[in-house]
Amino acid sequence: MGIHRTNRASGLLIELSEDGGSLYERLTSGIRAAIVAGRLAPGHLLPPSRVLAAELGCSRWVVNEAYTQLAAEGQLQTRQGSGTRVTTHPATRDPDRTPETGRAPAAPPVVADLRPGAPDVAAFPAPAWTRSLQHVLTTVEWEPSLFPPPAGAWRLREVVAAYLSRVRGLTVEADEVLITCGTSHGVSLVARVLAARGVPHLAVEDPGWPRLHQVAVAAGLPTEPVAVDAEGLDVEALRRTGAQAVLCAPAHQFPTGTALSPTRRLALLAWATQRTSVIIEDDYDAEFRYDRRPIGALAGLDRSRVVYLGSVSKTLHPGLRLGWMVPPPALRQPLLDALDSAGAGPSTLDQLTFARLADTGGYDRHLRRVRKVYRARRDALVTALGSHAVIRDCGPVLGIAAGLHLLVPLPPGLHDHMIAEHLAGRGIAAMALSGYATRRHAPALVIGYGRLTPTRAQWAAEQLAEVLLDLRP
Ligand SMILES: Cc1ncc(COP(=O)(O)O)c(C=O)c1O
């Protein structure tokens, strides 16, 4: 339940929720909600921060911070001398009121970004990272590492080997680990090596993350989709393709969220052994498990047929471009050559800083902390979605045991792209399952909750419920 407070100086009605959070957060949400609901029209002049602060009984800092945040989101516009104004009107854009510019109306700004794949970069362990960087800068002799070895900084390879043995059940030595710029980079390198060896195509999960498929194609390896069901990759369907290589995410399939079942894991390894084929294991989201027991890496069961890929894109920051791979012994040298000839790897500074962070326990501490945050966000989203009968009636949300996203089934007969478009019109960016698939699927939305606060989750669920009530057959 919110408290309504009217700013008598301007007639501005702002609703400050009592759901917790700082005054700054509640004020930001209150103004954003007023814009979305249409109570603040485009061009509306907001009261000066001094006036609003006095009205709300808070400091000017709180109001200024809220204005700055909303300006960064594109909701407000601040000009020296002419005050702060509302720029757009995401929820109720009326085409009749769009000025005749001859151009299509601009897409509404994103109020809630529910696209999957994004961690909360605000949770980045900046102080610990800075301490590690400081340590590296003051202790490392730069001369020998001016040009880093193509396999990566030795200290990081040691740290990754220890981490994989301890956390992912993958017992490896440091010299078996190669440092990459992330999973996409790893897929690109493996695809190049396999294509050069005459492998005709790469089987990929359908649905799956198109980016990795594009990367493989660009490296010379066309892809062939293979269905995914409730147990993960359909290994019988894979057999029928005649493929000699497959890319899959056994720990947490993207976007369905399933974990490859124990029977399928064994069947997949048996397929690879019988066909002398290669499995590229994208160890996606393995760090974020909430309700299910840890699932070790597939490569831990058979090193000879699996190229293992990991990265810090979900755990720390996708912008770091830092990851690793553990190839089977037979592919190690060709992959090292591919890394060398590509001539680019992650910065040595970042490699050594991450190694130091892990060495000092900072990475483990960070993972423990964000796991709690993400779990709470997932719970809040599941509760918010479940509080609307129209969403509940479509069946249970799926893929919630791990990761940073979940799957919301939609009423049969509605196209998920259409629902995503309607949500976009309300300032919500969400992805349709069909955007990740080549074959027909029951309609569903793929919703990321890495950056979704409980208040925003509630609002987003309300918006989805309204859209479904409007559109359901
Ligand atoms: C399925 C999947 N695998 C892996 C990654 C990580 O890729 P990278 O390490 O290249 O950032 C992502 C990122 O969104 C992903 O969606």
PDBQT file of the ligand as one rigid body, heavy atoms in Angstrom, charges set to zero:
ROOT
HETATM    1  C1  LIG A 501      23.982 -19.259 -23.046  1.00  0.00    +0.000 C 
HETATM    2  C2  LIG A 501      25.129 -18.348 -22.731  1.00  0.00    +0.000 A 
HETATM    3  N1  LIG A 501      26.342 -18.874 -22.607  1.00  0.00    +0.000 NA
HETATM    4  C3  LIG A 501      27.410 -18.100 -22.288  1.00  0.00    +0.000 A 
HETATM    5  C4  LIG A 501      27.285 -16.753 -22.080  1.00  0.00    +0.000 A 
HETATM    6  C5  LIG A 501      28.515 -15.943 -21.734  1.00  0.00    +0.000 C 
HETATM    7  O1  LIG A 501      29.174 -15.555 -22.878  1.00  0.00    +0.000 OA
HETATM    8  P1  LIG A 501      30.474 -14.652 -22.784  1.00  0.00    +0.000 P 
HETATM    9  O2  LIG A 501      31.391 -15.313 -21.789  1.00  0.00    +0.000 OA
HETATM   10  O3  LIG A 501      31.051 -14.638 -24.151  1.00  0.00    +0.000 OA
HETATM   11  O4  LIG A 501      30.065 -13.303 -22.319  1.00  0.00    +0.000 OA
HETATM   12  C6  LIG A 501      26.045 -16.162 -22.197  1.00  0.00    +0.000 A 
HETATM   13  C7  LIG A 501      25.891 -14.711 -22.005  1.00  0.00    +0.000 C 
HETATM   14  O5  LIG A 501      24.831 -14.125 -22.013  1.00  0.00    +0.000 OA
HETATM   15  C8  LIG A 501      24.928 -16.978 -22.537  1.00  0.00    +0.000 A 
HETATM   16  O6  LIG A 501      23.693 -16.460 -22.662  1.00  0.00    +0.000 OA
ENDROOT
TORSDOF 0
